[in-house]
Amino acid sequence: MSKNESPGKKPKKSERKKFDIDLEFGEFHEDLIAEVLTGKMEVKTDRLAWKTGNLAVEYQCWGKPSGICATEAAHWCFNILDSSGEVACTFILPVERLRNLVADESLRWVAGGDAKASRMFLVPMDKIYELMLRA
């Protein structure tokens, strides 16, 4: 911005070449996020991901399908806590993408929860990053 331009000055029409397209694009994605946030979502908070580099995805509890195998939600949300217990970041992704990821038979699983009755896949966070960015 030059020193003669005012930050609040409305640009001339010739300077707003694709404003209408950008506005439509922005509004579409705002509506999409609103739909995601008001729709059915599975929300999980992982206390150990900062230390292990893995996210736990439950698939069974007391011998019955649970978590990723039973959810009716369209989106899965991971809150990742830092070492002080504060939310460091949040990932939201479509459940179907996560289901496809945990179908990878090379993932390790662990027992946890009350009486170690839950079974969880340990998903390396770098696989989550790849999944989120895959086209």
Sequence and secondary structure as in RCSB ss.txt:
>XXXX:A:sequence
MSKNESPGKKPKKSERKKFDIDLEFGEFHEDLIAEVLTGKMEVKTDRLAWKTGNLAVEYQCWGKPSGICATEAAH
WCFNILDSSGEVACTFILPVERLRNLVADESLRWVAGGDAKASRMFLVPMDKIYELMLRA
>XXXX:A:secstr
  TTS TT    GGG TTHHHHHHHHHHHHHHHHHHHHS EEEEEESSHHHHSEEEEEEEETTEE GGGT   SE
EEEEEE TTSSEEEEEEEEHHHHHHHHT TT EEEEESGGG EEEEEEEHHHHHHHHH  
